[in-house]
Amino acid sequence: MLRVREIDHVVLRVTDVDAMLHFYTRVLGCPVERRQEAIGLIQLRAGRSLIDLLVVADAPATPGNVDHICLRVDPFDAEAIRDHLARHGIEAGTVASRYGAEGDGPSLYISDPQGNIVELKGPPFNPSAGGAI
């Protein structure tokens, strides 16, 4: 059984980055925490979580603009998680180090029954180097 602790981050696909930055930073008060220019990602701190803005050239081909949601799983035992998912007929992606609300740590991707991407995220490798909590 998985134990979801909280939402780690949500990734929104955006075409008007200036308007989105204004709304989330000035209106809602979520400061920019990190930029990954190579992939067009701006990460904003929202309390213990992140709101990621993924800059895209055109409006998404699919309805909506959520790229994926990330759930913080505790404990993160990749083999046990894979076994649990397999028993439910769900194929999990490769475990890799990815940045989240607490810093870099292990995660994997799955899809829900409607095709939404869900990232399952473990604890940071080095908690002291993670995000401000």
N, C-alpha and C positions, 0 to 999 in steps of 0.2 A: 504494500500500500504506500502511495506517495503521500508526503506531508507538505503541503504548500504553506509556506510561512507568510508570504505577502507578494504583491506585484513588485517586481524589480524595476522594470521599465516598459514603456510603450513606445513604439516607433511609428511616427507619422510621416507619410510621403507628402512633401510640400513643393509647390511650384513658385509661390511668392514668399521667399524666405524673409524678406524685410518685414512684411506685414505679420508673418508668424512670429518672428523674433520680437517685434514690438508688442504683440499681444501677450506672449508668454513671459517676456522679461519685464516690460513696463507696466502692463495691466495686471498680470497675475503675480509678478514678483519672483519668477523663477530665474535665477542667474545662470549665465552660461558657465558650465563647468569644464567642458572639454570640446575641442574641435578636431575632427579627423578629416582634413581637407581632401586627402586622396580618395575618399569614398563619398564626400559630400555630406558628412554627418556632423550635426551640432547637438551636443548633449547638455540638457538643462536640468538643474537640480530642482526637484519638487519634493521637499521634505526628505524622507528616507529613500525616495524613488527618483527615477529619471524620466524625463520626456525627451525622446530623441527626435530630431527633425532631420529627415533624409531628403536632401534636395534632389528633385527629379526635373527633367527638362519639360515634360508634358504631363497632363493630367493622367492619372493611372488608368490602365486599360480595364481594370476591374472596378466595380462599384466601391465607393468608400476610399479612404486614404490611409487605413491602418496597415502598415507593413507586417508587424507582428507584435505579440505581447510576450513578455517574459515573466515567468513565475519563479520565485526563489524557493528552492526545494531544500528541506533540511530533515535528515541528512542527505548528502549527495553521494550515493553509491552507484556508480554508473552501471555496473553489472546487474545489481538488484533492480534498478530502474528499467534497464533493457528487458530483463526477464518479466517484470510486471507488465510492461507495455506489450510485449509479445503475447502474453496470455490473453490480452484484450485485442489482439490482431493489429496492433499499431507498430509500424516500423520506425525506429529512431535513427536519426542521422549520426554523424561522427561526433564524438566528444572532442571539443577543442577549447582553448583558452579564449574567452571573450570578456570584454569590459562590461560591467554592470554597475548598479548603484553602490555596491560595496568595493568595487575594484575588479581586477582581472581574476577570473576563476573559471572552472570547468562548466561547460554547458553543452546541450544538444538540442536539436530541433525535431519537432514532430508536427503533424497536421491534425486538426480536429475534423469531425465528420463533414463539415462544410468547406474544408480546405483552408481554413485560417491557420496561419503558422503560429505555433506556440514554442517558445524557447524555455527549456527547463534549466535553471541556473543553480550552481552550487556556491559554496562560500568562497571568499577571496583567498588566493594563494598566500597573500601577505596582508592581513587586515589593516596594518598600520599604514600601508601605501594606498588604501582604497579611498573611496569618496567620503565626504564629510557626513557623518551619521549623528 
